[in-house]
Amino acid sequence: MKRAFLLILTILFIKACNIPALQAAAIEPQEKSLLSFLDSIFQNRTETVFQFIETDPAQIEAISRMVSIDRKQDSLFTAYANRQEMAAFLQSGHRIHSILASPTEIARQQKSISMAQTMEEMAEWNRYPTYPLYIEMMRSFAQEHPDICRLDTIGFSVKGRLILCLKISDNAHQEEPEPSFFYSSSIHGDELTGYVLMLRLADYLLDNYGSDEEATRLVDEMQIHINPLSNPDGAYALSDENVSGATRYNANGIDLNRNYPDFWSGDHSRIEKENQAMIDYVDAHDFVMAVNVHGGSDVLNYPWDGFRSSQKEHADAAWWQAICARYVDSCRLVDAASYRDVNSQGYIHGGDWYVVHNGRQDYFNIYNHVRELTLEISVTKLPDASRLPDFWNTNWRSLLNYMKEAGYGIRGSVSDSVSGEPIRALVCVQGHDKDSSQIYSSAIHGAYFRPIEAGTYDLRFSAPGYFPKTIQGIQVRNLNYTVNNIALLPDTSWHSGLANDPPVDANGLDKNPATCRLYPNPVSGTLHIEADEPVSLQAVYRVSDGRRVLAPRIRNFQKAHRLDASILPSGVYLLEIENENGSRESLRFVNQ
């Protein structure tokens, strides 16, 4: 999650908490006192929860790169740290204000962790499932509803536990020209309210399909993906049978929501196994919108996490605020006190709450053009299991309505004007889009979905090998959609030559001269990519049908890359490259 309100276990105003900064020439007794202090904290745990006080924005920025900040109340910050992170924090001269009990320690003290081992025990949704029961439930959803539910394996955790996702749609085993939505929960293993609510959401949709008009329409008109548990090793840190030892971090002691490549800073550190699996899964789907469900507060956190709003706002900031307000208002019809933990609005620009680096939200918005939001669904991370139905009663209507937002705005299809075949085209709102807010049509069926606030817009459609087209004066109304189907005329001169197609800038406009070069071209083995500025490789598409055939996923920005083209069949391919400043280029190569 992004945070959590935790019970103070002990307040350490002792000397150990005021360890001075240790410089390179620190004397041995100081080093020993630090080691002893760390030993005392991490004797029976791999991570600790603590508080510190800081008012200097520069120091807060520096600390956020050392430890995992979880919550902010004025100048008082709550954070998590493993042993290495805590050592860095103390060695930098910062001081601990207090050590806190973890959410699971609080739950154990309150004896509030009630586990279910059978399907019957989950009937009232007032227990947490064991890991074996979770697997059984996910499999039974797909087995009992084979036409409208498919069980996907996203990947495996460090300890080999399954990371699963349900696809719920009227034709679950096909890719249809419908908006795709992705719910994912509990990237922090001790934030488990969303875990149970996502299971219940899947059950609600499947159980009410065909009998409830709203549920039926959602399943018929959307492709809904639900991943209830993305950090199973954290949730079941001590045992598959109980979440009483749940941890925020994964089995390697890493905060998964501080481990994604960071576009803003250029930090592309080693990606944890769970995150790489999630990246691969999202890369393989054209999600329109997504929600990353957390716990520890109740607030909707929209992009950007990496900046305060005074520094950088999302192109669709007004749209984010409107859809967040609709979510909150719906919840408050049930519980007027909900979503007031952070502010009266119930939603906030992420960086205005506190800045997060290497987070999942910014990553998927930038790299995948998925409008992902962070939903902090409960102030208590691991609430008494008997309260879980209350959270469902407050949120279920909003969870359904929020999915519908993916279908509002502007939608349509992009096709070849000669053959009628679908085209993967860049769709840009002129004078509006920036920082990857533009979208792409699907290479499979050509459909595109552009959620946007009510207004009048000009859209530009462009694709390598086609003449671009601009449609002006598209009218959009709130809670509705406007359809614009587009046919692009092939540029025969592009298809006949071997030269690279004109690169495209962040607004979809041609940008010359090209900043990247490919050689040899044609290629029969290794393709070399040289750039005038650092770039990352995004994907490879086959020109003949626009399908993605290889996703190198080289996220580190460098001026030189190599791509093994020997595994590709002969043909013409399109290599998509992203520049460090966020603009994109599409370069063509021939594989012999």
Secondary structure, 3 states (H helix, E strand, C coil): CCCCCCCEEECCCCHHHHCCCCCCCCCHHHHHHHHHHHHHHCCCCCCEEEEEECCCHHHHHHHHCCCEEEEEECCEEEEEECHHHHHHHHHCCCCCCEEECCHHHHHHHHCCCCEECCCHHHCCCCCEECHHHHHHHHHHHHHHCCCCEEEEEEEECCCCCEEEEEEECCCCCCCCCCCEEEEEECCCCCCCHHHHHHHHHHHHHHHHCCCCHHHHHHHHHCEEEEECCCCHHHHCCCECCECCCCCCCCCCCCCHHHCCCECCCCECCCCCHHHHHHHHHHHCCCEEEEEEEECCEEEEEECCCCCCCCCCCCCCHHHHHHHHHHHHHHHHCCCCCCCCCCCCCCEEEHHHHCCCCCCHHHHHHHHCCCEEEEEEEECCCCCCHHHHHHHHHHHHHHHHHHHHHHHCEEEEEEEECCCCCECCCEEEECCCCCCCCCEECCCCCCEEEECCCCEEEEEEEECCCECCEEEEEEEECCCCEEECCEEECECHHHHHCCCCCCCECCCCCECCCCCEEEECCCECCEEEEEEEEEEEEEEEEECCCCCEEECCCEEEEEEEEEEECCCCCCEEEEEEEEECCCCEEEEEEEEC
